[in-house]
Amino acid sequence: ANEAQVLDWRPATEHPAGSSVRCTWITIPQVRHTHAVLLSRPFWMWGAEIGANEHGVVIGNEAVFTRQPRRMLGLTGMDLLRLALERAATASAAGAVLAEILAVHGQGGGCGHEDRSFTYHNSFIVADPREAFVLETAGAELVVARIEGPRAISNALSLPAFAAEHSDFVK
């Protein structure tokens, strides 16, 4: 109720060499060209919960809870989502961007507007008109599975082997 979603259109942009981008909690190097994106994001956050880019790539994310430690500083899953949409022209390329950025910068930071100590890891569903993937994270670890047929993600890891290794099951 206290975290309104903003629809945010960002046009394709050319950026100067050596520039940086301020995400929700950290600043990282910017790429020379970013694609146009339409984002649905919490009003207080740089990243987005769901979005699409000019090439037809769409990404959604969900919080997942794992046994891996959660960092208090890093890129939020929503930052990772926006960066992938801005930098990738296909679902496959978006998965590669997510993996690279996660490996270099990590995920973390407060994810709640009223409780900045609330942190989690992320699951993503990434699609374009030709292919789709589920990407699940636990700290710096990431697993990818191609989607064949209907698929959904929620607040639990869903890829069996990865879930068995990393899920923080409520007992």
C-alpha positions as a Python dict, from the first residue, in 0.01 Angstrom:
ca = {
    (1, 'A'): (0, 0, 0),
    (2, 'N'): (291, 238, 66),
    (3, 'E'): (496, 150, -241),
    (4, 'A'): (326, 297, -548),
    (5, 'Q'): (441, 177, -891),
    (6, 'V'): (554, 434, -1147),
    (7, 'L'): (529, 366, -1521),
    (8, 'D'): (857, 504, -1649),
    (9, 'W'): (951, 541, -2019),
    (10, 'R'): (1321, 589, -2093),
    (11, 'P'): (1426, 652, -2456),
    (12, 'A'): (1728, 490, -2618),
    (13, 'T'): (2033, 694, -2522),
    (14, 'E'): (2398, 732, -2623),
    (15, 'H'): (2625, 779, -2321),
    (16, 'P'): (2975, 931, -2310),
    (17, 'A'): (3269, 691, -2283),
    (18, 'G'): (3366, 635, -1921),
    (19, 'S'): (3032, 746, -1778),
    (20, 'S'): (2858, 577, -1487),
    (21, 'V'): (2500, 504, -1385),
    (22, 'R'): (2362, 552, -1034),
    (23, 'C'): (2142, 255, -953),
    (24, 'T'): (1936, 228, -632),
    (25, 'W'): (2232, 188, -393),
    (26, 'I'): (2553, 177, -596),
    (27, 'T'): (2708, 336, -903),
    (28, 'I'): (2845, 117, -1183),
    (29, 'P'): (3002, 182, -1525),
    (30, 'Q'): (2754, 277, -1797),
    (31, 'V'): (2754, 126, -2146),
    (32, 'R'): (2777, 348, -2454),
    (33, 'H'): (2420, 273, -2574),
    (34, 'T'): (2107, 189, -2376),
    (35, 'H'): (1785, 65, -2539),
    (36, 'A'): (1447, 232, -2490),
    (37, 'V'): (1255, 76, -2200),
    (38, 'L'): (911, 90, -2041),
    (39, 'L'): (938, 8, -1670),
    (40, 'S'): (701, -50, -1381),
    (41, 'R'): (903, 39, -1074),
    (42, 'P'): (856, 132, -709),
    (43, 'F'): (857, 513, -688),
    (44, 'W'): (1168, 523, -468),
    (45, 'M'): (1384, 278, -661),
    (46, 'W'): (1596, 310, -978),
    (47, 'G'): (1526, -46, -1093),
    (48, 'A'): (1197, -206, -1194),
    (49, 'E'): (982, -506, -1107),
    (50, 'I'): (877, -563, -1467),
    (51, 'G'): (957, -403, -1798),
    (52, 'A'): (999, -429, -2173),
    (53, 'N'): (1244, -283, -2420),
    (54, 'E'): (1227, -164, -2779),
    (55, 'H'): (1337, -507, -2906),
    (56, 'G'): (1051, -697, -2743),
    (57, 'V'): (1252, -830, -2450),
    (58, 'V'): (1039, -852, -2135),
    (59, 'I'): (1157, -934, -1783),
    (60, 'G'): (980, -978, -1451),
    (61, 'N'): (1133, -1055, -1114),
    (62, 'E'): (1032, -1202, -780),
    (63, 'A'): (1198, -1205, -441),
    (64, 'V'): (1331, -1546, -337),
    (65, 'F'): (1475, -1645, -2),
    (66, 'T'): (1784, -1863, 9),
    (67, 'R'): (2039, -1989, 257),
    (68, 'Q'): (2308, -1773, 95),
    (69, 'P'): (2401, -1459, 292),
    (70, 'R'): (2229, -1141, 181),
    (71, 'R'): (2441, -831, 132),
    (72, 'M'): (2341, -490, 261),
    (73, 'L'): (2500, -318, -41),
    (74, 'G'): (2481, -410, -407),
    (75, 'L'): (2242, -406, -698),
    (76, 'T'): (1881, -489, -621),
    (77, 'G'): (1712, -750, -837),
    (78, 'M'): (1512, -463, -982),
    (79, 'D'): (1835, -283, -1076),
    (80, 'L'): (1957, -602, -1247),
    (81, 'L'): (1629, -624, -1440),
    (82, 'R'): (1651, -265, -1567),
    (83, 'L'): (2018, -297, -1660),
    (84, 'A'): (1943, -613, -1862),
    (85, 'L'): (1657, -446, -2049),
    (86, 'E'): (1865, -138, -2124),
    (87, 'R'): (2162, -344, -2249),
    (88, 'A'): (2020, -651, -2429),
    (89, 'A'): (1833, -696, -2759),
    (90, 'T'): (1734, -1062, -2698),
    (91, 'A'): (1626, -1277, -2405),
    (92, 'S'): (1947, -1479, -2433),
    (93, 'A'): (2158, -1161, -2426),
    (94, 'A'): (1956, -1034, -2126),
    (95, 'G'): (2043, -1352, -1937),
    (96, 'A'): (2411, -1300, -2019),
    (97, 'V'): (2393, -938, -1900),
    (98, 'L'): (2228, -1046, -1574),
    (99, 'A'): (2495, -1312, -1517),
    (100, 'E'): (2784, -1076, -1591),
    (101, 'I'): (2655, -788, -1379),
    (102, 'L'): (2570, -1023, -1091),
    (103, 'A'): (2922, -1170, -1102),
    (104, 'V'): (3092, -829, -1112),
    (105, 'H'): (2874, -618, -878),
    (106, 'G'): (2669, -864, -674),
    (107, 'Q'): (2315, -824, -555),
    (108, 'G'): (2207, -668, -231),
    (109, 'G'): (2081, -361, -60),
    (110, 'G'): (1757, -280, 112),
    (111, 'C'): (1453, -376, -90),
    (112, 'G'): (1177, -234, 128),
    (113, 'H'): (1066, 128, 122),
    (114, 'E'): (976, 136, 490),
    (115, 'D'): (1222, -132, 607),
    (116, 'R'): (1555, -94, 428),
    (117, 'S'): (1695, -392, 620),
    (118, 'F'): (1459, -620, 419),
    (119, 'T'): (1678, -801, 164),
    (120, 'Y'): (1637, -1102, -61),
    (121, 'H'): (1771, -1276, -371),
    (122, 'N'): (1590, -1283, -702),
    (123, 'S'): (1425, -1498, -965),
    (124, 'F'): (1365, -1365, -1317),
    (125, 'I'): (1154, -1467, -1611),
    (126, 'V'): (1303, -1333, -1935),
    (127, 'A'): (1139, -1360, -2278),
    (128, 'D'): (1141, -1224, -2630),
    (129, 'P'): (929, -1335, -2930),
    (130, 'R'): (1162, -1632, -2999),
    (131, 'E'): (1275, -1772, -2661),
    (132, 'A'): (1226, -1752, -2286),
    (133, 'F'): (1422, -1841, -1972),
    (134, 'V'): (1393, -1862, -1595),
    (135, 'L'): (1700, -1733, -1409),
    (136, 'E'): (1727, -1795, -1035),
    (137, 'T'): (1987, -1650, -801),
    (138, 'A'): (2126, -1730, -459),
    (139, 'G'): (2385, -1470, -366),
    (140, 'A'): (2634, -1456, -653),
    (141, 'E'): (2521, -1793, -792),
    (142, 'L'): (2288, -1809, -1090),
    (143, 'V'): (2119, -2090, -1279),
    (144, 'V'): (1935, -2059, -1612),
    (145, 'A'): (1668, -2286, -1763),
    (146, 'R'): (1507, -2252, -2104),
    (147, 'I'): (1128, -2236, -2086),
    (148, 'E'): (927, -2479, -2296),
    (149, 'G'): (553, -2412, -2255),
    (150, 'P'): (369, -2219, -1984),
    (151, 'R'): (580, -2106, -1686),
    (152, 'A'): (553, -1883, -1382),
    (153, 'I'): (784, -1770, -1103),
    (154, 'S'): (698, -1687, -744),
    (155, 'N'): (872, -1628, -411),
    (156, 'A'): (1042, -1968, -400),
    (157, 'L'): (1320, -2118, -608),
    (158, 'S'): (1162, -2346, -865),
    (159, 'L'): (1446, -2520, -1049),
    (160, 'P'): (1470, -2848, -856),
    (161, 'A'): (1847, -2901, -813),
    (162, 'F'): (1914, -2531, -743),
    (163, 'A'): (1620, -2517, -499),
    (164, 'A'): (1742, -2828, -316),
    (165, 'E'): (2084, -2668, -269),
    (166, 'H'): (1983, -2311, -185),
    (167, 'S'): (1621, -2273, -69),
    (168, 'D'): (1557, -2138, 278),
    (169, 'F'): (1254, -2351, 352),
    (170, 'V'): (1017, -2232, 622),
    (171, 'K'): (983, -2505, 883),
}
